[in-house]
Amino acid sequence: MAPATTDRDRWLALGLLVAALAIAYFVLLHPWWTVPMIDVESRIETLQERELRIRTQLAQAPDVEKRLVQVQAAQRGR
């Protein structure tokens, strides 16, 4: 007859399985997938900030051009 599996043995086996999966994640998946995705996220944030600055500057272009025309007209009037 096979020895009866106790609840303690089942919990121990489950704990070992969880530990093995956690180790496998940190050894295999984390460096291969998660770390590059963190780097990509950083690059995306940088590009979004750059795009926002450029859009802001482009939105100001008509005002800057008007002011330039005013200054040039004022200089011609001297």
Secondary structure as UniProt FT lines:
FT   HELIX           7..24
FT   HELIX           25..34
FT   HELIX           35..76
//
